[in-house]
């Protein structure tokens, strides 16, 4: 998930929580206001009835209870909450809205009324469909009938349907409005986040466009966070450029310094081969020394070229793979206490630079020997128009993944690689040939490195 999406979702989530909390708070305030108004209306109606009762029960009977309310005046001959909940008191007078129905409370509400003198309760009246729910205010009163004072209860109620309908309508309107606001806010937040992150995307595009050699990014005007980031990146790139130049200078100096002893070695070997009597074994050894010195001279030149241009120069020619592998075996077998085997089809040819490929295979065999291998197999075969060359050993194996080991100047451990250029060189040479360097499995139990190269038939 992109940073833009995460910020947009976080903003939407915070806004959603805010809208939910605000909606619940507004619904609670509106509910409280509506029910306080209804309670106040019931209290005023109850006080009006009590004023009439104070003038005498007959006066109330003549005036009647408020027609706009569900009200009933009951006499309480017995103060038994259970009995009152089942049958109610003696109905003395009812409002016209009640008709033939009785206004009864629950047992707990009657108990509260008898103990405290008043009670707020909910009552239900049967009708077609769901029962009618009322908010009822009940209070104890004294009724004077013909000079006799009776204990009674005045129950005044009003339906809460209109209140609940208002609250439901408010919830629907608020939910629709909140959803619209949330959608518009998400679109606006995504647009604002995109505009806010546009400078960072510009920095990313400019960074991707940097070549192999680090170059500073153009610094934007202003002193905002993006400008600070670009300045920090330029500082890092400047330090990388200094390290790159230092490495280049080191490679150039090392290449120049190595040329002198290599030239001296080639001169003395050439003199010995031309001017001194030699046995066959001595001549063979000197030929090997001369060949390896020439190869080292070319490698030094390549190293200098690599430091200047950053790429390998490849001169591919058709090569018989068996000859290449036999040359490697003959080079290492005399000084190797173990066994080096070659398995390749005599008719298998590849297209490559002989010096570069010899360099790669020599590096891989050297690494295997340093990893304490006793058996090394040089194997080659063709696969789907490509030539695969594998170097298998029974040594200690690779201590790290190939991608980590194939970095320049990255050593593979105390027993595999020295200067840290072997696998890096092998990977770069394989890629320069249009191939690749991979790891593979070997029955020998050690490391297995696999070169995939173009076949000579592809030219």
C-alpha positions as CSV (number, residue, x, y, z in Angstrom):
1,X,0.0,0.0,0.0
2,X,1.4,3.4,-1.0
3,X,2.0,6.2,1.5
4,X,-0.7,8.2,-0.3
5,X,-3.3,5.5,0.4
6,X,-2.2,5.0,4.0
7,X,-2.5,8.7,4.8
8,X,-5.9,8.9,3.0
9,X,-7.2,5.9,4.9
10,X,-5.9,7.3,8.2
11,X,-7.6,10.6,7.5
12,X,-10.8,8.9,6.6
13,X,-10.7,6.7,9.7
14,X,-10.1,9.7,12.0
15,X,-13.0,11.6,10.3
16,X,-15.3,8.5,10.5
17,X,-14.6,8.2,14.3
18,X,-15.1,12.0,14.7
19,X,-18.4,11.8,12.8
20,X,-19.6,8.8,14.9
21,X,-18.8,10.5,18.2
22,X,-20.4,13.8,17.0
23,X,-23.5,11.9,15.9
24,X,-23.9,10.1,19.1
25,X,-23.4,13.3,21.1
26,X,-25.9,15.2,19.0
27,X,-28.4,12.3,19.2
28,X,-28.0,12.2,23.0
29,X,-28.5,16.0,23.3
30,X,-31.6,16.0,21.1
31,X,-33.0,13.0,22.9
32,X,-32.4,14.7,26.3
33,X,-34.0,17.9,25.1
34,X,-37.1,16.2,23.7
35,X,-37.7,14.0,26.7
36,X,-37.1,17.0,29.1
37,X,-39.7,18.9,27.2
38,X,-42.1,16.0,27.4
39,X,-41.5,15.6,31.1
40,X,-42.1,19.3,31.7
41,X,-45.4,19.1,29.8
42,X,-46.5,16.1,31.9
43,X,-45.6,17.9,35.1
44,X,-47.5,21.0,34.2
45,X,-50.6,18.9,33.2
46,X,-50.3,17.0,36.5
47,X,-50.1,20.2,38.5
48,X,-53.1,21.5,36.7
49,X,-55.1,18.4,37.7
50,X,-53.9,18.7,41.3
51,X,-55.1,22.3,41.5
52,X,-58.5,21.1,40.5
53,X,-58.4,18.3,43.1
54,X,-57.6,20.9,45.8
55,X,-60.9,22.5,45.0
56,X,-62.6,19.3,45.5
57,X,-63.0,16.0,43.8
58,X,-66.4,17.0,42.4
59,X,-64.8,20.0,40.7
60,X,-62.4,17.7,38.9
61,X,-65.1,15.3,37.9
62,X,-67.0,18.2,36.3
63,X,-63.9,19.7,34.6
64,X,-62.5,16.3,33.4
65,X,-58.9,15.3,32.7
66,X,-57.0,16.9,29.8
67,X,-58.2,15.5,26.5
68,X,-54.7,15.8,24.9
69,X,-53.2,13.4,27.4
70,X,-53.6,9.8,28.4
71,X,-54.6,10.3,32.1
72,X,-56.4,8.4,34.8
73,X,-57.3,9.2,38.4
74,X,-57.3,6.0,40.5
75,X,-58.3,5.4,44.1
76,X,-56.0,3.1,46.1
77,X,-58.0,1.2,48.7
78,X,-55.0,-1.1,49.1
79,X,-51.3,-0.4,48.8
80,X,-50.3,-3.6,47.2
81,X,-48.0,-3.1,44.2
82,X,-48.6,-6.6,42.8
83,X,-52.3,-6.2,43.0
84,X,-52.2,-2.7,41.5
85,X,-50.0,-4.0,38.6
86,X,-52.6,-6.7,37.8
87,X,-55.9,-4.8,38.3
88,X,-55.0,-1.2,39.0
89,X,-56.7,1.0,41.5
90,X,-60.4,2.0,41.4
91,X,-60.7,4.1,38.3
92,X,-62.4,7.4,39.3
93,X,-61.9,9.3,36.1
94,X,-60.2,8.8,32.7
95,X,-59.3,11.1,29.8
96,X,-61.3,10.6,26.6
97,X,-58.1,9.4,24.8
98,X,-58.0,6.3,27.0
99,X,-61.5,5.2,26.0
100,X,-62.2,1.9,27.7
101,X,-58.6,1.0,28.4
102,X,-56.8,1.3,31.7
103,X,-53.5,3.0,32.4
104,X,-51.5,0.4,34.4
105,X,-47.9,0.5,35.6
106,X,-45.5,-2.3,36.4
107,X,-45.2,-3.6,39.9
108,X,-41.8,-2.0,40.4
109,X,-43.2,1.4,39.3
110,X,-46.2,1.1,41.7
111,X,-43.7,0.3,44.5
112,X,-41.7,3.4,43.7
113,X,-44.9,5.5,43.6
114,X,-46.1,4.2,47.0
115,X,-42.6,4.7,48.6
116,X,-41.6,8.0,47.1
117,X,-45.0,9.6,46.2
118,X,-44.1,9.9,42.5
119,X,-42.6,7.9,39.7
120,X,-41.6,8.1,36.0
121,X,-42.5,5.0,34.1
122,X,-43.3,3.6,30.7
123,X,-46.6,2.0,29.9
124,X,-48.0,0.3,26.9
125,X,-51.6,0.3,25.5
126,X,-52.8,-2.5,23.2
127,X,-53.8,-1.6,19.7
128,X,-53.6,-3.1,16.2
129,X,-50.0,-3.7,15.4
130,X,-47.3,-2.8,17.9
131,X,-48.6,-1.5,21.3
132,X,-48.6,2.2,22.0
133,X,-45.7,3.2,24.2
134,X,-46.3,6.1,26.8
135,X,-44.1,8.0,29.1
136,X,-46.2,8.3,32.3
137,X,-45.8,10.6,35.3
138,X,-47.5,9.1,38.4
139,X,-48.0,10.9,41.7
140,X,-49.9,10.2,44.9
141,X,-52.9,12.5,45.5
142,X,-55.7,12.9,48.0
143,X,-59.3,12.9,46.7
144,X,-62.1,14.6,48.7
145,X,-65.4,13.0,47.8
146,X,-68.4,14.1,49.9
147,X,-66.2,15.0,52.8
148,X,-64.3,11.7,52.7
149,X,-60.6,11.9,51.8
150,X,-59.4,9.0,49.7
151,X,-55.8,8.0,48.9
152,X,-55.3,8.0,45.1
153,X,-52.9,8.1,42.3
154,X,-52.8,10.4,39.3
155,X,-51.3,8.9,36.1
156,X,-50.6,11.3,33.2
157,X,-48.9,10.0,30.1
158,X,-48.2,10.9,26.5
159,X,-47.0,8.7,23.6
160,X,-43.3,8.8,22.7
161,X,-43.8,7.8,19.1
162,X,-43.4,11.3,17.7
163,X,-40.2,11.7,19.7
164,X,-38.7,8.4,18.6
165,X,-39.7,9.2,15.0
166,X,-38.0,12.6,15.2
167,X,-34.9,10.9,16.6
168,X,-34.9,8.2,13.8
169,X,-35.4,10.9,11.2
170,X,-32.5,12.8,12.6
171,X,-30.3,9.7,12.6
172,X,-31.1,9.0,9.0
173,X,-30.4,12.6,7.9
174,X,-27.2,12.7,9.9
175,X,-26.0,9.3,8.6
176,X,-26.6,10.4,5.0
177,X,-24.9,13.8,5.6
178,X,-22.0,12.2,7.3
179,X,-21.6,9.6,4.5
180,X,-21.6,12.4,1.9
181,X,-19.1,14.4,4.0
182,X,-16.9,11.4,4.5
183,X,-16.8,10.6,0.7
184,X,-16.1,14.3,-0.2
185,X,-13.4,14.4,2.5
186,X,-11.7,11.2,1.2
187,X,-11.6,12.7,-2.3
188,X,-10.3,16.0,-1.0
189,X,-7.8,14.3,1.3
190,X,-6.5,12.2,-1.5
191,X,-6.1,15.3,-3.7
192,X,-4.4,17.2,-1.0
193,X,-2.1,14.3,-0.1
194,X,-1.2,13.9,-3.7
195,X,-0.3,17.5,-4.0
196,X,1.6,17.3,-0.7
197,X,3.6,14.2,-1.9
198,X,4.2,15.5,-5.4
199,X,7.6,17.0,-4.4
200,X,8.6,13.7,-2.9
201,X,7.7,11.9,-6.1
202,X,9.7,14.4,-8.0
203,X,12.7,13.7,-5.8
204,X,12.1,9.9,-6.4
205,X,12.0,10.4,-10.1
206,X,15.2,12.5,-10.1
207,X,16.9,10.0,-7.9
208,X,16.0,7.1,-10.2
209,X,17.4,9.1,-13.1
210,X,20.8,9.2,-11.5
211,X,23.4,7.3,-13.4
212,X,25.9,4.8,-12.0
213,X,28.0,7.7,-10.7
214,X,26.2,9.7,-7.9
215,X,25.1,13.2,-8.9
216,X,23.5,15.9,-6.7
217,X,19.8,16.5,-7.1
218,X,18.5,20.0,-8.0
219,X,17.5,21.7,-4.7
220,X,14.0,23.2,-4.7
221,X,13.5,26.7,-3.4
222,X,12.1,27.2,0.1
223,X,12.9,25.8,3.5
224,X,10.1,23.2,3.8
225,X,10.6,19.5,4.6
226,X,11.1,18.5,1.0
227,X,13.9,21.0,0.6
228,X,15.5,19.7,3.8
229,X,15.2,16.1,2.5
230,X,16.8,17.1,-0.8
231,X,19.7,18.8,1.0
232,X,20.2,15.7,3.1
233,X,20.2,13.5,0.1
234,X,22.7,15.7,-1.7
235,X,24.9,15.5,1.3
236,X,24.7,11.7,1.2
237,X,25.3,11.7,-2.6
238,X,28.3,14.0,-2.1
239,X,29.8,11.5,0.4
240,X,29.1,8.7,-2.0
241,X,30.7,10.6,-4.8
242,X,33.8,11.1,-2.7
243,X,33.9,7.4,-1.9
244,X,33.4,6.5,-5.5
245,X,36.3,8.8,-6.6
246,X,38.5,7.4,-3.8
247,X,37.7,3.9,-5.0
248,X,38.4,4.9,-8.6
249,X,41.7,6.5,-7.7
250,X,42.7,3.3,-5.7
251,X,41.9,1.1,-8.7
252,X,43.8,3.3,-11.1
253,X,46.8,3.6,-8.7
254,X,46.8,-0.2,-8.1
255,X,46.5,-0.9,-11.8
256,X,49.5,1.3,-12.6
257,X,51.6,-0.1,-9.7
258,X,50.8,-3.7,-10.8
259,X,51.9,-3.2,-14.4
260,X,55.6,-2.8,-13.5
261,X,56.1,-6.1,-11.7
262,X,54.0,-7.9,-14.3
263,X,56.1,-6.4,-17.1
264,X,59.3,-7.5,-15.3
265,X,58.0,-11.0,-14.9
266,X,57.1,-11.3,-18.6
267,X,60.5,-10.0,-19.5
268,X,62.5,-12.4,-17.4
269,X,60.3,-15.4,-18.4
270,X,60.7,-14.5,-22.1
271,X,64.5,-14.2,-21.6
272,X,64.6,-17.6,-19.9
273,X,62.5,-19.2,-22.7
274,X,64.7,-17.8,-25.5
275,X,68.2,-17.8,-24.1
276,X,68.6,-20.7,-21.6
277,X,68.6,-24.4,-22.1
278,X,65.6,-25.9,-20.3
279,X,64.2,-29.3,-19.6
280,X,60.7,-30.1,-20.9
281,X,59.2,-29.7,-17.4
282,X,60.9,-26.4,-16.8
283,X,59.8,-25.1,-20.2
284,X,56.2,-26.2,-19.4
285,X,56.3,-24.4,-16.1
286,X,57.6,-21.3,-17.6
287,X,55.0,-21.4,-20.3
288,X,52.3,-21.6,-17.6
289,X,53.9,-18.6,-15.8
290,X,54.1,-16.6,-19.0
291,X,50.5,-17.4,-19.8
292,X,49.2,-16.5,-16.4
293,X,51.3,-13.3,-16.3
294,X,49.9,-12.2,-19.6
295,X,46.4,-12.9,-18.3
296,X,47.2,-10.9,-15.1
297,X,48.4,-8.1,-17.3
298,X,45.1,-8.1,-19.2
299,X,43.2,-8.2,-15.9
300,X,45.1,-5.2,-14.6
301,X,44.3,-3.4,-17.9
302,X,40.6,-4.4,-17.5
303,X,40.6,-3.2,-13.9
304,X,41.9,0.2,-15.1
305,X,39.3,0.3,-17.8
306,X,36.6,-0.7,-15.3
307,X,37.6,2.2,-13.0
308,X,37.3,4.6,-15.9
309,X,34.2,3.5,-17.7
310,X,32.4,1.3,-15.2
311,X,31.8,-1.5,-17.7
312,X,33.6,-4.6,-19.0
313,X,34.7,-4.7,-22.7
314,X,33.7,-8.1,-24.2
315,X,35.1,-9.5,-27.4
316,X,33.1,-12.7,-27.9
317,X,34.2,-15.5,-30.2
318,X,33.0,-19.1,-30.6
319,X,34.7,-21.3,-27.9
320,X,34.7,-25.1,-27.4
321,X,33.5,-25.4,-23.8
322,X,35.6,-28.6,-23.2
323,X,38.8,-26.8,-24.1
324,X,38.0,-24.0,-21.7
325,X,37.3,-26.4,-18.9
326,X,40.4,-28.5,-19.6
327,X,42.5,-25.4,-19.5
328,X,41.2,-24.6,-16.1
329,X,41.8,-28.1,-14.9
330,X,45.4,-28.1,-16.2
331,X,46.1,-24.8,-14.5
332,X,44.9,-25.8,-11.0
333,X,45.4,-29.6,-10.9
334,X,49.2,-29.6,-10.3
335,X,48.8,-27.5,-7.1
336,X,45.6,-29.0,-5.9
337,X,45.6,-32.0,-3.5
338,X,42.1,-33.0,-4.4
339,X,40.4,-34.1,-7.6
340,X,39.1,-31.8,-10.5
341,X,36.8,-33.5,-12.9
342,X,35.5,-32.2,-16.2
343,X,32.2,-33.3,-17.7
344,X,31.3,-31.6,-21.0
345,X,30.2,-32.6,-24.5
346,X,33.1,-32.3,-27.0
347,X,30.7,-30.7,-29.5
348,X,29.4,-28.0,-27.2
349,X,30.3,-24.5,-28.2
350,X,29.5,-21.1,-26.6
351,X,29.9,-17.5,-27.6
352,X,32.2,-15.6,-25.2
353,X,35.4,-13.8,-24.5
354,X,38.0,-16.4,-23.7
355,X,40.0,-14.2,-21.3
356,X,36.9,-13.1,-19.4
357,X,35.4,-16.6,-19.1
358,X,38.8,-18.0,-18.0
359,X,38.9,-15.3,-15.4
360,X,35.5,-16.2,-14.1
361,X,36.0,-19.9,-13.9
362,X,39.4,-19.4,-12.3
363,X,37.8,-17.3,-9.7
364,X,35.1,-19.9,-9.0
365,X,37.7,-22.7,-8.7
366,X,39.9,-20.6,-6.5
367,X,37.0,-19.9,-4.2
368,X,36.2,-23.7,-4.0
369,X,39.8,-24.5,-3.1
370,X,39.8,-21.9,-0.4
371,X,36.6,-23.3,0.9
372,X,38.5,-26.6,1.7
373,X,37.0,-28.6,-1.2
374,X,38.5,-31.9,-2.1
375,X,36.4,-32.6,-5.2
376,X,35.6,-30.0,-7.8
377,X,33.5,-30.8,-10.9
378,X,33.5,-28.6,-14.0
379,X,30.3,-29.5,-15.8
380,X,28.8,-28.1,-19.0
381,X,25.6,-28.9,-20.9
382,X,23.2,-27.2,-23.3
383,X,19.7,-26.1,-22.3
384,X,17.2,-24.5,-24.7
385,X,19.7,-22.8,-26.9
386,X,22.0,-21.7,-24.0
387,X,25.1,-23.2,-22.5
388,X,25.2,-23.9,-18.8
389,X,28.6,-24.2,-17.1
390,X,28.5,-25.3,-13.4
391,X,31.3,-25.4,-10.8
392,X,30.4,-27.8,-8.1
393,X,32.5,-28.6,-5.0
394,X,32.2,-30.4,-1.6
395,X,33.6,-27.5,0.4
396,X,32.0,-25.4,3.1
397,X,29.3,-23.9,0.8
398,X,28.3,-20.2,0.5
399,X,28.0,-18.4,3.8
400,X,25.6,-15.7,2.4
401,X,23.1,-15.4,-0.5
402,X,24.7,-14.8,-3.9
403,X,23.2,-11.3,-4.2
404,X,25.1,-10.3,-1.0
405,X,28.4,-12.0,-2.0
406,X,28.3,-10.5,-5.6
407,X,28.8,-7.0,-4.3
408,X,32.2,-5.3,-5.0
409,X,34.7,-5.8,-2.2
410,X,32.3,-8.0,-0.3
411,X,34.3,-11.0,1.2
412,X,32.5,-14.3,1.4
413,X,34.1,-15.3,4.7
414,X,37.6,-16.4,5.8
415,X,37.7,-19.4,3.5
416,X,36.0,-18.1,0.4
417,X,37.3,-15.1,-1.5
418,X,39.9,-12.6,-0.5
419,X,39.6,-9.1,-2.0
420,X,35.9,-9.5,-2.5
421,X,35.9,-9.1,-6.3
422,X,35.7,-12.7,-7.5
423,X,31.9,-13.2,-7.5
424,X,31.3,-9.6,-8.4
425,X,33.5,-10.0,-11.5
426,X,31.9,-13.3,-12.4
427,X,28.4,-11.7,-12.2
428,X,29.4,-8.7,-14.2
429,X,31.1,-10.8,-16.9
430,X,28.1,-13.1,-17.2
431,X,25.8,-10.1,-17.6
432,X,28.1,-8.5,-20.1
433,X,27.8,-11.8,-22.1
434,X,24.0,-11.6,-22.0
435,X,23.9,-14.4,-19.4
436,X,23.6,-14.6,-15.7
437,X,25.2,-16.2,-12.6
438,X,23.1,-18.3,-10.3
439,X,23.4,-20.8,-7.5
440,X,22.3,-24.4,-7.9
441,X,22.2,-27.7,-6.0
442,X,25.0,-30.2,-6.1
443,X,25.2,-33.8,-4.9
444,X,28.7,-33.0,-3.6
445,X,27.2,-31.1,-0.7
446,X,29.1,-27.9,-1.1
447,X,28.7,-24.8,-3.3
448,X,27.3,-24.9,-6.8
449,X,27.6,-21.8,-9.1
450,X,26.0,-21.8,-12.5
451,X,26.9,-19.7,-15.5
452,X,24.2,-19.4,-18.2
453,X,25.7,-18.1,-21.5
454,X,24.6,-17.8,-25.1
455,X,25.3,-20.7,-27.4
456,X,27.6,-20.1,-30.4
457,X,24.6,-21.2,-32.6
458,X,22.8,-18.0,-31.7
459,X,25.2,-15.8,-33.7
